[in-house]
Amino acid sequence: MTSNITIVCGPPGAGKTTFVLDNKSDDDLVIDLDEIFQALTMLPAYYKPANLMHYAIKTREFLYGLIKEDNTARHIWIIECLPRIKDRYEMQKIFDAKVIMIEISTMGCLNRILNDKRRANKLDCWEAIINKWWKNYEKCDRDIVFKENDAWGRSLND
Protein backbone atom coordinates (compact mmCIF):
# COMPACT_ATOMS: atom_id res chain seq x y z
CA MET A 1 0.00 0.00 0.00
CA THR A 2 1.51 3.32 -1.03
CA SER A 3 -1.02 5.62 0.60
CA ASN A 4 0.07 8.73 2.41
CA ILE A 5 -2.67 8.18 5.01
CA THR A 6 -2.26 6.37 8.33
CA ILE A 7 -5.10 5.64 10.74
CA VAL A 8 -3.84 5.27 14.32
CA CYS A 9 -6.23 3.33 16.57
CA GLY A 10 -6.36 2.08 20.14
CA PRO A 11 -8.10 2.54 23.46
CA PRO A 12 -8.25 5.90 25.25
CA GLY A 13 -4.94 6.55 26.95
CA ALA A 14 -3.00 4.17 24.70
CA GLY A 15 -0.83 6.95 23.32
CA LYS A 16 -2.34 7.47 19.86
CA THR A 17 -1.64 11.21 19.89
CA THR A 18 1.85 10.66 21.32
CA PHE A 19 2.48 8.11 18.57
CA VAL A 20 1.47 10.59 15.88
CA LEU A 21 3.51 13.41 17.45
CA ASP A 22 6.55 11.09 17.55
CA ASN A 23 6.18 10.15 13.88
CA LYS A 24 4.73 13.16 12.05
CA SER A 25 6.55 15.91 10.22
CA ASP A 26 5.70 19.61 10.35
CA ASP A 27 4.03 19.48 6.93
CA ASP A 28 1.74 16.56 7.82
CA LEU A 29 -2.01 16.89 8.40
CA VAL A 30 -3.51 15.40 11.60
CA ILE A 31 -7.22 14.79 12.14
CA ASP A 32 -8.14 14.12 15.77
CA LEU A 33 -11.64 14.60 17.22
CA ASP A 34 -10.25 15.69 20.61
CA GLU A 35 -8.22 18.46 18.99
CA ILE A 36 -11.10 19.48 16.72
CA PHE A 37 -13.43 19.76 19.72
CA GLN A 38 -10.93 21.85 21.63
CA ALA A 39 -10.33 24.12 18.63
CA LEU A 40 -14.07 24.70 18.15
CA THR A 41 -14.91 25.36 21.80
CA MET A 42 -11.67 26.61 23.39
CA LEU A 43 -12.57 24.36 26.33
CA PRO A 44 -9.93 22.42 28.25
CA ALA A 45 -8.83 19.13 26.72
CA TYR A 46 -11.18 16.22 27.42
CA TYR A 47 -14.00 18.48 28.63
CA LYS A 48 -16.77 17.88 26.11
CA PRO A 49 -20.32 19.05 26.77
CA ALA A 50 -22.55 16.60 24.87
CA ASN A 51 -24.62 19.35 23.23
CA LEU A 52 -21.51 20.53 21.33
CA MET A 53 -20.14 17.17 20.18
CA HIS A 54 -22.09 17.12 16.90
CA TYR A 55 -20.19 20.25 15.78
CA ALA A 56 -16.87 18.47 16.21
CA ILE A 57 -18.12 15.32 14.49
CA LYS A 58 -19.48 17.31 11.53
CA THR A 59 -16.18 19.19 11.27
CA ARG A 60 -14.26 15.90 11.26
CA GLU A 61 -16.59 14.53 8.56
CA PHE A 62 -15.97 17.69 6.52
CA LEU A 63 -12.21 17.19 6.85
CA TYR A 64 -12.58 13.54 5.80
CA GLY A 65 -14.42 14.75 2.71
CA LEU A 66 -11.63 17.20 1.93
CA ILE A 67 -8.93 14.53 2.09
CA LYS A 68 -11.00 12.21 -0.12
CA GLU A 69 -10.99 14.99 -2.73
CA ASP A 70 -7.43 16.19 -2.19
CA ASN A 71 -4.87 14.32 -0.16
CA THR A 72 -1.83 16.19 -1.39
CA ALA A 73 -0.50 16.69 2.14
CA ARG A 74 2.82 14.93 2.57
CA HIS A 75 1.22 12.57 5.07
CA ILE A 76 -2.20 12.48 6.73
CA TRP A 77 -2.68 11.01 10.20
CA ILE A 78 -6.17 10.09 11.42
CA ILE A 79 -6.56 9.36 15.13
CA GLU A 80 -9.53 7.12 16.00
CA CYS A 81 -10.41 4.49 18.61
CA LEU A 82 -12.12 1.98 16.24
CA PRO A 83 -12.12 -1.28 18.21
CA ARG A 84 -14.21 -3.15 15.58
CA ILE A 85 -12.64 -4.63 12.44
CA LYS A 86 -15.47 -3.54 10.14
CA ASP A 87 -15.09 0.10 11.17
CA ARG A 88 -11.31 0.05 10.70
CA TYR A 89 -11.60 -1.78 7.38
CA GLU A 90 -14.22 0.67 6.11
CA MET A 91 -11.95 3.65 6.87
CA GLN A 92 -8.92 1.82 5.52
CA LYS A 93 -10.76 1.18 2.27
CA ILE A 94 -12.19 4.70 1.95
CA PHE A 95 -8.78 6.33 2.40
CA ASP A 96 -6.55 3.55 1.01
CA ALA A 97 -4.77 3.87 4.35
CA LYS A 98 -2.60 1.74 6.56
CA VAL A 99 -3.90 1.04 10.05
CA ILE A 100 -1.74 1.12 13.14
CA MET A 101 -3.28 -0.41 16.26
CA ILE A 102 -1.78 0.46 19.62
CA GLU A 103 -2.64 -2.36 22.02
CA ILE A 104 -2.04 -1.05 25.52
CA SER A 105 -3.61 -2.87 28.48
CA THR A 106 -6.28 -1.24 30.62
CA MET A 107 -3.70 -0.73 33.40
CA GLY A 108 -1.20 0.74 30.93
CA CYS A 109 -3.82 3.18 29.64
CA LEU A 110 -4.91 4.12 33.16
CA ASN A 111 -1.29 4.76 34.18
CA ARG A 112 -0.85 7.06 31.19
CA ILE A 113 -4.09 8.89 32.04
CA LEU A 114 -3.08 9.18 35.71
CA ASN A 115 0.08 10.96 34.56
CA ASP A 116 -1.89 13.33 32.32
CA LYS A 117 -2.95 16.38 34.37
CA ARG A 118 -5.72 17.14 31.87
CA ARG A 119 -7.68 13.97 32.66
CA ALA A 120 -6.29 12.31 35.80
CA ASN A 121 -9.19 13.58 37.93
CA LYS A 122 -11.73 11.35 36.14
CA LEU A 123 -9.92 8.01 36.33
CA ASP A 124 -13.09 5.99 37.14
CA CYS A 125 -14.84 7.34 34.06
CA TRP A 126 -11.84 6.53 31.86
CA GLU A 127 -11.57 3.00 33.26
CA ALA A 128 -15.14 2.21 32.16
CA ILE A 129 -14.49 3.64 28.68
CA ILE A 130 -11.24 1.69 28.29
CA ASN A 131 -12.86 -1.55 29.50
CA LYS A 132 -15.68 -1.05 26.98
CA TRP A 133 -13.11 -0.53 24.21
CA TRP A 134 -11.33 -3.79 25.13
CA LYS A 135 -14.67 -5.64 25.30
CA ASN A 136 -15.40 -4.52 21.70
CA TYR A 137 -11.86 -4.94 20.35
CA GLU A 138 -11.37 -7.31 17.41
CA LYS A 139 -7.86 -8.16 16.22
CA CYS A 140 -7.10 -8.02 12.51
CA ASP A 141 -4.08 -9.38 10.62
CA ARG A 142 -4.08 -6.31 8.34
CA ASP A 143 -3.32 -3.96 11.25
CA ILE A 144 0.23 -2.97 12.15
CA VAL A 145 0.23 -3.63 15.90
CA PHE A 146 2.29 -1.94 18.60
CA LYS A 147 2.10 -3.32 22.13
CA GLU A 148 2.97 -1.96 25.55
CA ASN A 149 6.75 -2.31 25.38
CA ASP A 150 7.26 -1.76 21.65
CA ALA A 151 9.31 1.21 20.57
CA TRP A 152 7.88 3.53 17.96
CA GLY A 153 9.56 6.31 16.15
CA ARG A 154 10.43 7.90 12.86
CA SER A 155 10.94 4.52 11.15
CA LEU A 156 7.19 4.46 10.40
CA ASN A 157 7.20 7.69 8.43
CA ASP A 158 7.08 6.52 4.81
Backbone as a ProteinNet text record, in pm:
[ID]
protein_1_A
[PRIMARY]
MTSNITIVCGPPGAGKTTFVLDNKSDDDLVIDLDEIFQALTMLPAYYKPANLMHYAIKTREFLYGLIKEDNTARHIWIIECLPRIKDRYEMQKIFDAKVIMIEISTMGCLNRILNDKRRANKLDCWEAIINKWWKNYEKCDRDIVFKENDAWGRSLND
[TERTIARY]
85.2	0	90.1	66.6	151.2	80.1	-24.1	-101.6	-19.2	-55.6	7.2	-82.6	-173.9	-266.9	-248.3	-237.6	-226.2	-334.7	-408.3	-510.3	-449.8	-443	-384.5	-498.1	-510.6	-622.8	-573.3	-665.5	-635.6	-729.6	-722.1	-810.3	-770.5	-861	-825.2	-705.5	-611.6	-493.9	-383.2	-401.3	-300.1	-177.6	-194.7	-82.9	-93.2	-215.4	-234.2	-178.9	-212.8	-164.1	-12.7	39.7	185.2	252.9	194.1	248.4	257.5	148.7	146.9	249.9	254.2	351.2	494.9	520.5	654.9	691.6	592.5	617.5	586.9	514.6	473.3	583	569.6	655.2	572.8	639.4	569.8	470	493.9	402.9	300.4	277	174.2	42.6	-67.6	-201	-244	-303	-351.5	-498.2	-579.3	-722.1	-750.9	-792	-814.2	-936.6	-1039.1	-1163.6	-1140.8	-1052.7	-1025.1	-973.1	-880	-821.8	-923.3	-1006.5	-1110.5	-1207	-1249.8	-1343.4	-1283.4	-1158.1	-1093.1	-1079.2	-1046.9	-1033.3	-1166.9	-1275.4	-1406.7	-1462.7	-1428.3	-1491.1	-1397.5	-1268.7	-1166.9	-1181.9	-1244.2	-1256.9	-1131.2	-1109	-993.4	-1002.7	-886.7	-883.2	-967.5	-1037.4	-1117.7	-1241.4	-1274.5	-1399.8	-1490.6	-1594.4	-1677	-1825.4	-1886.6	-2031.9	-2101	-2190.1	-2254.6	-2327.1	-2385.1	-2461.9	-2374.3	-2241.4	-2151.4	-2079.5	-2090.2	-2014.4	-2047.6	-2173.4	-2209	-2133.9	-2096.7	-2018.7	-1880.4	-1819.2	-1686.7	-1694.7	-1796.7	-1812.4	-1836.2	-1922.7	-1948.5	-1822.3	-1743.3	-1618	-1521.7	-1511.6	-1425.9	-1473	-1605.2	-1658.5	-1626.5	-1633.5	-1597.4	-1450.6	-1363.1	-1220.6	-1197	-1269.8	-1258.4	-1295.8	-1401.8	-1441.9	-1333.9	-1270.6	-1162.9	-1046.4	-1008.2	-893.3	-930.2	-1058.3	-1100.2	-1084	-1112.1	-1099.5	-954.7	-878.1	-743.2	-656	-576.9	-487.5	-342.5	-317.1	-183.1	-90.2	-139.7	-50.1	56.8	173.7	282.3	236.8	177.1	122	1.5	-99.1	-219.7	-234.2	-248.9	-267.9	-410.6	-480.9	-616.5	-612.2	-655.2	-656.4	-799.9	-820	-952.8	-938	-1045.4	-1041.4	-1064.3	-1175.8	-1212	-1174.9	-1241.6	-1211.8	-1261.6	-1361	-1420.9	-1354.8	-1330.2	-1263.9	-1339.4	-1471	-1547.3	-1532.6	-1525.3	-1509.2	-1369.7	-1267.4	-1130.9	-1116.7	-1172.5	-1159.9	-1231.2	-1347.2	-1421.6	-1338.4	-1279.9	-1195.3	-1070.2	-1012.4	-892.3	-922	-1036.7	-1076.3	-1107.8	-1181.8	-1218.8	-1094.7	-995.8	-878.4	-755.9	-769.6	-654.6	-539.4	-570.1	-477	-419.1	-308.8	-259.9	-316.7	-333.8	-390.4	-285.4	-262	-174.5	-262.9	-251.4	-328.1	-231.1	-260.4	-178.4	-252.8	-201.5	-264	-195.5	-254.6	-203.9	-310.2	-268.1	-361.1	-439.5	-548.1	-627.7	-539.8	-458	-370.1	-269.3	-214.7	-120.2	-185.4	-308.5	-382.5	-412.7	-457.6	-491.1	-367.4	-252.7	-128.7	-93.7	-112	-84.7	-180.9	-308.1	-408.7	-380.3	-340.1	-307.9	-194.7	-104.1	8.3	-22.6	-146	-189.1	-276.2	-223.5	-295.1	-431.1	-446.4	-571.8	-687.2	-657.7	-768.2	-753	-652.7	-628.7	-740.9	-814.8	-918.7	-1044.4	-1054.5	-1173.3	-1134.4	-1046.4	-992.3	-1101.2	-1200.2	-1308.5	-1384	-1413.1	-1484.1	-1401.2	-1270.8	-1183.7	-1171.6	-1169.1	-1156.6	-1274.6	-1395	-1513.8	-1505.7	-1459.5	-1449.3	-1344	-1232.1	-1124.4	-1170.5	-1235.3	-1285.7	-1386.1	-1471.4	-1567.7	-1493.9	-1389.3	-1310.8	-1254.5	-1192.4	-1133	-1240.5	-1357.3	-1467	-1506.2	-1500.5	-1539.8	-1424.6	-1303.3	-1186.2	-1181.2	-1154.5	-1136.8	-1001.5	-917.9	-786.4	-803.1	-708	-710.1	-566.3	-542.3	-408.1	-358.4	-448.5	-407.8	-348.4	-380	-332.4	-183.7	-113.3	22.7	7.1	50.9	22.7	147	126.2	228.5	172.7	252.9	210.4	282.1	249.8	297.4	445.9	530.5	674.8	743.5	666.3	725.8	773.5	881.5	931.4	869.6	835.4	788.5	866	880.4	956.1	953.1	1041.4	1042.8	1049.6	1084.6	1093.9	961.1	850	719.1	688.3	750.3	719.6	772.4	680.8	708.3	810.6
-117.2	0	124.1	213.8	331.9	459.7	446.5	561.7	652.6	778.5	873	898.3	803.6	818.4	702.5	737.4	637.4	662.7	557.3	564	500.2	575.9	527	501.9	376	333.3	276.6	268.6	208.5	263.8	207.9	254.5	393.6	462.2	589.7	571.6	662.9	655.5	566.8	507.6	417.2	491.7	618	695.2	722.3	723.9	747.5	884.2	986.5	1121.1	1128.2	1069.5	1065.7	995.3	885.1	810.9	900.6	971.6	1059.4	1171	1233.6	1340.7	1291.1	1167	1109.3	1073.4	1062	1015	1115.6	1221.3	1316	1417.3	1478.9	1591.1	1719.2	1833	1961.1	1985	1925.1	1947.9	1835.7	1758.9	1655.6	1713	1652.7	1688.9	1585.4	1630.9	1540	1570	1465.2	1479.2	1399.6	1471.5	1412.3	1480.4	1403.2	1459.8	1540.5	1494.6	1568.9	1709.1	1716.1	1846	1933.9	1872.4	1948.1	2008.7	1927.7	1976.1	2093.8	2079.6	2185.2	2312.2	2295.9	2412.2	2484.4	2409	2469.7	2538.1	2486.3	2535.7	2615.4	2600.9	2661	2613.1	2496.3	2436.2	2354.9	2325.4	2242.4	2104.9	2046.5	1913	1815.2	1730.2	1621.9	1670.6	1797.6	1847.6	1871.1	1785.2	1787.6	1786.3	1902.4	1904.6	1834.6	1744.1	1660.2	1742.3	1857.3	1935.4	1999.8	1995	2053.2	1948	1822.5	1716.6	1706.8	1727.5	1712.5	1812.3	1928.7	2024.8	1967.9	1906.3	1846.9	1729.6	1646.4	1531.6	1578.2	1677.7	1731.2	1793.5	1860.6	1919.4	1809.8	1703.6	1590.1	1527.7	1509.5	1453.4	1542.7	1674.5	1768.8	1751.5	1738.8	1718.5	1586.1	1481.9	1353.8	1372.2	1448.1	1475.3	1549.6	1645.6	1720.2	1628.7	1538.2	1453.2	1345.5	1312.3	1221.4	1290.1	1421.3	1499.1	1535.6	1566.5	1618.9	1576.8	1474.2	1432.1	1458.8	1582.3	1619.2	1654.3	1648.9	1668.8	1559.9	1591.2	1492.7	1361.8	1373.8	1256.6	1303.1	1217.9	1248.3	1142.1	1188.4	1100.8	1117.9	1007.1	1009.3	933	998.5	935.9	896.9	767.8	712.1	599.6	565.4	449.2	319.5	307.2	197.6	56.9	7	-128.5	-239.9	-211.9	-315.3	-319.1	-441.6	-463	-393.3	-409.5	-354.1	-202.8	-135.6	10.4	49.9	-22.8	5.3	-24.7	-138.2	-178.4	-78.3	-30.4	67.5	194.5	245.6	365.1	336.1	219.1	182.3	180.6	125.9	117.8	256	336.2	470	553.7	546.8	632.7	561.8	433	355.2	374.1	355	386.7	261.3	281.8	174.5	200.5	92.9	104.1	59.7	146	111.9	98.9	-14.9	-40.7	-39.4	41.7	45.9	-31	-148.8	-235.9	-215.5	-130.5	-105.2	-154.6	-230.1	-287.4	-177.6	-218.9	-124.2	-55.2	-132.5	-73.2	21.6	-14.8	73.5	204.3	196.7	317.7	403	337.8	412.1	479.8	413.5	475.7	599.1	590.3	706	820.5	787.6	889	951.3	868.9	917.9	1020.6	1002.9	1095.7	1214	1223.9	1333	1427.7	1542.8	1638.2	1676.7	1669.8	1713.5	1618	1492.4	1397.3	1303.5	1321.2	1231.3	1234.8	1344.6	1358.1	1276.1	1215.5	1135.4	992	933.9	801.2	693.7	699.4	599.4	600.7	719.2	734.2	673.1	705.1	652.9	501.6	445.7	300.3	230.4	280.3	221.5	231.1	345.1	364	271.1	257.2	168.7	23.6	-17.3	-155.1	-184	-87.4	-104.8	-121.3	-41.5	-52.9	-194.2	-244.6	-378.9	-486.7	-466.9	-563.6	-571.2	-458.9	-452.5	-477.9	-484.8	-493.8	-626.5	-615.6	-731.4	-716.8	-817.4	-816.2	-838.5	-786.2	-802	-815.7	-913.7	-938	-824	-743.2	-631.3	-514.7	-506.9	-395.8	-412.1	-299.8	-296.7	-273.3	-368.1	-363.2	-325.2	-230.1	-194	-226.8	-293.9	-332.3	-247.7	-274.3	-196.4	-159.6	-255.5	-230.7	-208.6	-198.8	-175.8	-31.4	-14.5	121	169.6	296.5	353.2	481.5	511.5	631.4	660.6	741.2	790.1	680.9	558.2	451.5	427	468.4	446.4	547.9	662.7	769	730	691.5	652.2	548.7
0	0	0	-90	-103	-58.4	16	60	151	149.9	241	362.4	389	500.9	598.2	726.8	833	935	970.2	1073.9	1198.7	1307.4	1431.9	1529.5	1573.7	1657.2	1789.6	1884.1	2013.6	2118.5	2238.9	2346	2395.1	2464.4	2524.8	2618	2609.4	2695.2	2642.4	2525.1	2470.5	2418.9	2385	2332.1	2183.4	2130.1	1986.5	1945	2021.3	1989.4	2005.4	2111.1	2131.8	2015.8	1970.5	1856.9	1733.7	1705.1	1588	1604.7	1721.4	1745.3	1727.8	1767.7	1755.5	1611.6	1523.6	1387.5	1277.5	1307.8	1204.7	1174.8	1060.3	1021.8	1029	1024	1035.1	922.4	805.7	692.8	675.7	782.2	781.6	833.9	793.3	840.4	943.8	1055	1159.6	1185.5	1183.9	1214	1339.9	1445.1	1577	1638.4	1669.4	1721.7	1849.7	1937.5	2061	2029.7	1935.9	1899	1825.6	1742.8	1672.1	1773.3	1870.6	1972.1	2048.9	2087.5	2163	2078.8	1950.5	1862.7	1844	1836.5	1814.5	1938.7	2057.5	2179.7	2270.8	2251.7	2339.3	2483.2	2500.4	2633.3	2663.6	2791.2	2825.1	2757.2	2733.4	2671.7	2752.7	2684.2	2741.5	2817.3	2808.6	2863.2	2743.6	2731.4	2611.1	2644.6	2658.8	2677.2	2558.9	2588.9	2486.7	2380.4	2419.5	2323.1	2215	2231.6	2132.6	2047.3	2085.9	2018.1	1869.3	1832	1690.5	1602.1	1656.5	1577.7	1545	1642.7	1621.4	1524	1538.4	1448.9	1305.1	1288.2	1152.9	1093.7	1175.1	1127.4	1083.8	1163.5	1126.4	995.3	980.3	855.8	736.6	756.9	652	612.9	711.7	685	612.4	650.9	579.9	433	409	271	194.2	257.5	192.6	152.8	243.7	209.1	107.6	96.5	-11.5	-146.2	-149.8	-273.3	-304	-199.9	-219.1	-101.7	-123.4	-15.6	-53.8	-94.4	-138.7	-22.8	99.4	214.3	208.7	258.6	256.7	321.7	438.4	506.7	587.8	596.2	673.2	781.8	904	1019.7	1069.7	1087.7	1141.8	1273.6	1380.5	1512.9	1545.6	1570.4	1599.5	1702.5	1770.5	1861.1	1783.5	1715.8	1624.3	1672.5	1774.9	1821.5	1726.5	1644	1557.7	1419.7	1373.1	1244.1	1131.4	1127.7	1014	1004.6	1118.3	1117.3	1068.8	1115.5	1070.2	922.3	878.6	738.3	647.4	690.9	610.6	591.3	699.2	687.1	604.6	626.9	551.9	402.7	366.9	226.7	168.9	241.9	194.7	164.5	252.4	239.6	181.2	146.4	100.6	199.5	326.5	434.7	498.2	569.1	655.6	794	870.4	1004.6	1105.8	1202.6	1314.4	1436.8	1504.2	1625.7	1743	1841.2	1961.9	2070.1	2102.2	2202.1	2336.7	2418.1	2552.5	2650.6	2750.7	2847.9	2920.4	2983.9	3062	3166.4	3236.7	3339.9	3276.9	3162.1	3093.4	3054.4	3001.5	2963.8	3087.2	3194.4	3316.4	3375.3	3369.3	3417.8	3336.5	3205.1	3118.7	3151.7	3171.5	3203.8	3340.7	3436.9	3570.8	3566.1	3471	3456.2	3363.5	3319.2	3231.9	3314	3350.4	3436.6	3381.5	3248.9	3186.6	3212.8	3247.4	3265.8	3383.9	3466.6	3579.6	3682.4	3689.8	3792.6	3763.3	3646.8	3613.7	3579.1	3660.7	3632.8	3626.1	3714.2	3714.1	3582.4	3533.4	3405.8	3292.3	3290.9	3185.6	3192.1	3312.9	3325.6	3258.8	3278.9	3216.4	3064	3012.6	2867.7	2808.1	2876.6	2828.5	2831.7	2941.3	2949.8	2839.5	2807.8	2698	2565.5	2544.3	2421.4	2409.5	2516.9	2512.9	2493.5	2548.5	2529.9	2382.2	2311.1	2170.5	2072.5	2122.7	2035	1959.4	1828.9	1741.5	1671.4	1687.2	1621.9	1472	1395.7	1251.2	1201.4	1115.7	1062.1	973.8	920.9	834.5	914	1042.4	1125	1157.2	1163.4	1215.2	1364.7	1446.5	1590.4	1670.2	1762	1859.9	1997.2	2078.1	2212.6	2316.7	2440.8	2554.9	2551.7	2527	2538.1	2404.1	2297	2165.3	2154.2	2083.6	2057	1927.3	1922.6	1796.5	1772	1647.2	1614.8	1467.4	1424.2	1286	1180.3	1213.6	1114.7	1044.1	1102.5	1040.1	932.6	938.2	842.5	705.2	618	480.8	477.5
[MASK]
++++++++++++++++++++++++++++++++++++++++++++++++++++++++++++++++++++++++++++++++++++++++++++++++++++++++++++++++++++++++++++++++++++++++++++++++++++++++++++++

